[in-house]
Amino acid sequence: MKKILLILLIVFLTSCSKKKDVDEILQNKFQAVTYSANFEKPAIDLEENNLKEILVLLHDNMPEEKIKKHFKLNDSVYAIRINDLFGNGLIKKSADGSFVPACMVINLENGNQIKKTADSLGKEISGIAMDRYEKIKSAYSKIPAFKNISFENASMFILGNVIHNFWQMKFIEEKYLKAFPPKRGDSKYYLSIIEKIETGKEPFGLYLNKFNVTAKYTYGNYGNTTTSALPASQKEVETIVTDKNSSIIVVKNETASQLENLAAIVADDLLSYLEKNRPLFVKLYLNSVYKDQTSFREWFVWFYQFIITKTVNVLLEKNIIHRRSINSSSFILVKQ
């Protein structure tokens, strides 16, 4: 109880900070990040027409007139921008009639506040993978597709992405959230707009997935750096798939189910831990700005990303995950 009260006090004090102007809010870059098991994403390009920046300003309750003045928009053009966001489920009307983001916007202040709690939880969760390390390693050795890739070389992918992230999210959505990404336009996905200040790294050093989807393959890169470029074409991916000496993991149908079984090794313990902390998560959500903007499930998906970023860093520090020159891992999903 003392832990929860302390966290809520921090949230309250942070919420009393001085109001910023438009230039202050937008002084750093913001990055749009999506999560969808089916690789779905917004139908509109948030990098165009200042849509991403408008979402950021609405998150800070910036008055409509100040937004229009900053971007030199007349009433009709601003209405088009708002309609684009509203029609794609990215904003909604609040109780007072103003528009607010329906997705998650995380500025530096929000992110640092989230980290204060997420880091301590992430340290605790790291113990689950450490306790199951030998079992995970043994199960990995029985996957034929990975016989030429040592566990050490695949450890970032397995212990980071499979055990805690992309492959684990199925269990979290089905058994903890009991819900899936919200429908936005014709797509279903979670979206976060995150402020970043460090070049070469993902915002807040988060370990994220990026995908390039082609007709036959989906090329993915998991990590906290932005230096790994995704292949631009299906031909480039095919070259990698047919290279017997490639260190990139290739996942076909059978291998995909085996990776799901790997994630299942820690799923029950992880879900039990999350359930035990549900009262804390609910209190954090209800005492945050996000309770009037996005849903608990969307808030939790991005809060969880902060948690497991700390988990991965702990596993790196303890050499459970093999440290590489860059903390990322590439992989290819083959469509059947």
Secondary structure as UniProt FT lines:
FT   HELIX           2..15
FT   HELIX           22..25
FT   STRAND          29..35
FT   TURN            37..38
FT   TURN            46..47
FT   TURN            49..50
FT   HELIX           51..59
FT   TURN            60..61
FT   HELIX           64..71
FT   HELIX           75..87
FT   TURN            88..89
FT   STRAND          91..93
FT   TURN            95..96
FT   STRAND          99..101
FT   STRAND          104..106
FT   HELIX           108..131
FT   HELIX           133..141
FT   HELIX           144..146
FT   TURN            147..148
FT   HELIX           151..155
FT   HELIX           156..162
FT   HELIX           163..164
FT   TURN            166..168
FT   HELIX           169..171
FT   HELIX           172..177
FT   STRAND          183..184
FT   TURN            185..186
FT   STRAND          187..188
FT   STRAND          190..196
FT   TURN            199..200
FT   HELIX           203..205
FT   STRAND          208..213
FT   STRAND          217..223
FT   HELIX           234..241
FT   TURN            244..245
FT   STRAND          249..251
FT   HELIX           253..276
FT   HELIX           278..286
FT   HELIX           289..292
FT   HELIX           296..317
FT   TURN            318..319
FT   STRAND          328..334
//
